[in-house]
Amino acid sequence: MSRGRPPFADRLTPAEWRVANAVRHGGSNRQVAARLGVSLDAVKFHLASIRGKLGLEDRQALRHWAGVPRASALWGEEAEMGELQLGPIGQISRSVVDVPAAEAWYRDVLGLKHLYTFGNLAFFDCGGTRLMLSSGEGGKAQPADQYVIYFRVPDIQGAYAELTNRGGVFESAPHMIHRHADGVEEWMAFLRDNEQRLIGIMAQVKPGA
């Protein structure tokens, strides 16, 4: 009988996908380790394995690699080019120093509906628009004028292709940032405007979509 773990049907293992998506989301090795609750050496090990499997030259190449996990509802879907109409603003982010304290204040003082919290991210519903509170590495907030506007799109791969075709320059390819308990996936990608400020596109992908 063979020993060790059975081979995965996907190109990357689940742990490697988590690291790959965190890197595509813009995290440093140290930030990825803190977010995933693993050691810095583990992140480096997975990154070396990912680059070897995919034949990618460096970290920048990984950020722009448009791979999709086989377990995702987006796997096998082809991007559809066509007329793009950005949806309503789906999310606005604000940086804070202390996420638990800010979570309590926005919930108890402002009375916003708390959706969920994971890691250093807390999410609230503001009449259909999502507010994300986040702290930087080491509990440091970003400068006060740092915020991101996120637009909802029905097809994130198609939107990525169309905006790139129009001359938009993305920081990374679309990537899954979270899978909820009910299987719904959160996908995002980021590009910069003419003054180098971040704009996000986002989509929720339901199982079997």
Buried (B, 14 or more C-beta within 10 A) or exposed (E): EEEEEEEEEBBBBEBBBBBBBBBBBBBBBEBBBBBBEBEEEBBBBBBEBBBEEBEBEEBEEBBEBBBBBEBBBBEEBEBEEEEBEEEEBBBBBBBBEBBEEBBEBBBEEEEBEBEEBEBBBBBBEEEEBBBBBBBBEEEEBBEEEEBBBBBBBEBBBBBBBBBBEEEBEBBBBBBBBBBEEEEBBBBBBBBEEEEEEBBBBBBBBEEEE
